[in-house]
Amino acid sequence: MTPSETDQIGSNAKTGSSSAVLSCPPLTVLTQRRDFQRAARGKRVAMAGFVLQSLERPAGDAQGIRIGYTCSKKVGNAVARNRAKRRLREIARAVLPLRAEQGYDYVLIGRNSATAALPFTTLLADLEKALGILHGKKK
């Protein structure tokens, strides 16, 4: 890979600009256990490749979109769990800035042998469908 090709990684490589990515609000990653526990008390939607949990934050803390990723040991060894989380991060990066609502916490939970095995386009479609179920269909 030449240095000019590596500059395109993570940006819109077809057009050569990352303006579509920069115009969306940034995703903040959940790291605290209490945030994951709060999200577990919210709404959840189970899809074939993952489970999506969602919780609206209080009005004073309603800025931005926060996302967490988790995979239990049922998913497999460390290599399998990391692969599943990488796939969850990529679908979240592609869909959430466009479809998620501000002021919500989301947690994506990987599923045993499904998160890593399903086609990527299926995971993308499932996340869009899950967000539609959580927030109601947008016209």
C-alpha positions as a Python dict, from the first residue, in 0.01 Angstrom:
ca = {
    (1, 'M'): (0, 0, 0),
    (2, 'T'): (141, 336, -95),
    (3, 'P'): (121, 631, 145),
    (4, 'S'): (-144, 801, -70),
    (5, 'E'): (-364, 490, -41),
    (6, 'T'): (-325, 482, 337),
    (7, 'D'): (-453, 840, 355),
    (8, 'Q'): (-781, 716, 211),
    (9, 'I'): (-837, 457, 485),
    (10, 'G'): (-1132, 558, 699),
    (11, 'S'): (-1254, 822, 456),
    (12, 'N'): (-1483, 807, 161),
    (13, 'A'): (-1232, 644, -73),
    (14, 'K'): (-1450, 669, -386),
    (15, 'T'): (-1469, 1048, -384),
    (16, 'G'): (-1152, 1110, -189),
    (17, 'S'): (-1324, 1329, 71),
    (18, 'S'): (-1434, 1263, 424),
    (19, 'S'): (-1692, 1543, 439),
    (20, 'A'): (-1979, 1296, 480),
    (21, 'V'): (-1813, 1151, 787),
    (22, 'L'): (-1720, 1488, 939),
    (23, 'S'): (-2069, 1640, 907),
    (24, 'C'): (-2221, 1375, 1137),
    (25, 'P'): (-2199, 1405, 1514),
    (26, 'P'): (-1916, 1202, 1664),
    (27, 'L'): (-1989, 877, 1842),
    (28, 'T'): (-1869, 860, 2201),
    (29, 'V'): (-1776, 512, 2322),
    (30, 'L'): (-1915, 388, 2653),
    (31, 'T'): (-1646, 255, 2883),
    (32, 'Q'): (-1799, 269, 3232),
    (33, 'R'): (-1981, -38, 3365),
    (34, 'R'): (-2261, 177, 3509),
    (35, 'D'): (-2342, 313, 3162),
    (36, 'F'): (-2381, -42, 3028),
    (37, 'Q'): (-2602, -130, 3325),
    (38, 'R'): (-2822, 175, 3267),
    (39, 'A'): (-2863, 86, 2901),
    (40, 'A'): (-2963, -268, 3001),
    (41, 'R'): (-3267, -120, 3179),
    (42, 'G'): (-3384, 48, 2858),
    (43, 'K'): (-3546, -86, 2543),
    (44, 'R'): (-3391, -375, 2355),
    (45, 'V'): (-3432, -524, 2011),
    (46, 'A'): (-3296, -870, 1927),
    (47, 'M'): (-3181, -925, 1571),
    (48, 'A'): (-3016, -1227, 1409),
    (49, 'G'): (-2659, -1102, 1451),
    (50, 'F'): (-2677, -886, 1763),
    (51, 'V'): (-2893, -736, 2036),
    (52, 'L'): (-2935, -358, 2046),
    (53, 'Q'): (-3007, -190, 2379),
    (54, 'S'): (-3110, 174, 2396),
    (55, 'L'): (-3176, 424, 2672),
    (56, 'E'): (-3251, 794, 2651),
    (57, 'R'): (-3026, 1000, 2875),
    (58, 'P'): (-3163, 1270, 3109),
    (59, 'A'): (-3231, 1609, 2952),
    (60, 'G'): (-2922, 1773, 3105),
    (61, 'D'): (-2693, 1512, 2947),
    (62, 'A'): (-2863, 1485, 2608),
    (63, 'Q'): (-2576, 1584, 2380),
    (64, 'G'): (-2436, 1343, 2126),
    (65, 'I'): (-2472, 972, 2060),
    (66, 'R'): (-2296, 724, 2286),
    (67, 'I'): (-2233, 362, 2189),
    (68, 'G'): (-2096, 57, 2369),
    (69, 'Y'): (-1993, -285, 2241),
    (70, 'T'): (-1985, -611, 2428),
    (71, 'C'): (-1946, -980, 2359),
    (72, 'S'): (-1964, -1247, 2628),
    (73, 'K'): (-1746, -1556, 2642),
    (74, 'K'): (-2032, -1747, 2480),
    (75, 'V'): (-1929, -1582, 2152),
    (76, 'G'): (-1600, -1769, 2166),
    (77, 'N'): (-1238, -1716, 2254),
    (78, 'A'): (-1070, -1375, 2256),
    (79, 'V'): (-1006, -1383, 1881),
    (80, 'A'): (-1373, -1452, 1804),
    (81, 'R'): (-1495, -1187, 2050),
    (82, 'N'): (-1260, -924, 1907),
    (83, 'R'): (-1367, -1005, 1552),
    (84, 'A'): (-1733, -976, 1649),
    (85, 'K'): (-1671, -641, 1821),
    (86, 'R'): (-1480, -508, 1518),
    (87, 'R'): (-1779, -590, 1299),
    (88, 'L'): (-2017, -424, 1547),
    (89, 'R'): (-1798, -112, 1554),
    (90, 'E'): (-1804, -90, 1174),
    (91, 'I'): (-2181, -122, 1140),
    (92, 'A'): (-2226, 136, 1416),
    (93, 'R'): (-1983, 372, 1243),
    (94, 'A'): (-2175, 336, 918),
    (95, 'V'): (-2536, 356, 1043),
    (96, 'L'): (-2560, 539, 1376),
    (97, 'P'): (-2451, 888, 1264),
    (98, 'L'): (-2728, 882, 1006),
    (99, 'R'): (-3011, 697, 1187),
    (100, 'A'): (-2956, 731, 1562),
    (101, 'E'): (-3111, 1004, 1775),
    (102, 'Q'): (-2920, 1254, 1984),
    (103, 'G'): (-2924, 1199, 2359),
    (104, 'Y'): (-2938, 819, 2351),
    (105, 'D'): (-2702, 552, 2474),
    (106, 'Y'): (-2680, 240, 2259),
    (107, 'V'): (-2518, -93, 2339),
    (108, 'L'): (-2453, -356, 2071),
    (109, 'I'): (-2419, -710, 2207),
    (110, 'G'): (-2261, -974, 1986),
    (111, 'R'): (-2428, -1311, 1941),
    (112, 'N'): (-2271, -1654, 1945),
    (113, 'S'): (-2147, -1754, 1596),
    (114, 'A'): (-2390, -1513, 1426),
    (115, 'T'): (-2216, -1175, 1452),
    (116, 'A'): (-1902, -1299, 1282),
    (117, 'A'): (-2078, -1530, 1034),
    (118, 'L'): (-2354, -1314, 887),
    (119, 'P'): (-2280, -1107, 576),
    (120, 'F'): (-2186, -749, 651),
    (121, 'T'): (-2475, -609, 446),
    (122, 'T'): (-2719, -814, 654),
    (123, 'L'): (-2576, -668, 974),
    (124, 'L'): (-2610, -315, 834),
    (125, 'A'): (-2972, -374, 733),
    (126, 'D'): (-3049, -531, 1072),
    (127, 'L'): (-2910, -230, 1259),
    (128, 'E'): (-3119, 9, 1051),
    (129, 'K'): (-3425, -207, 1113),
    (130, 'A'): (-3354, -225, 1488),
    (131, 'L'): (-3321, 155, 1510),
    (132, 'G'): (-3649, 187, 1322),
    (133, 'I'): (-3818, -39, 1575),
    (134, 'L'): (-3671, 150, 1872),
    (135, 'H'): (-3751, 500, 1752),
    (136, 'G'): (-4043, 434, 1521),
    (137, 'K'): (-4024, 462, 1146),
    (138, 'K'): (-3915, 801, 1016),
    (139, 'K'): (-4094, 937, 710),
}
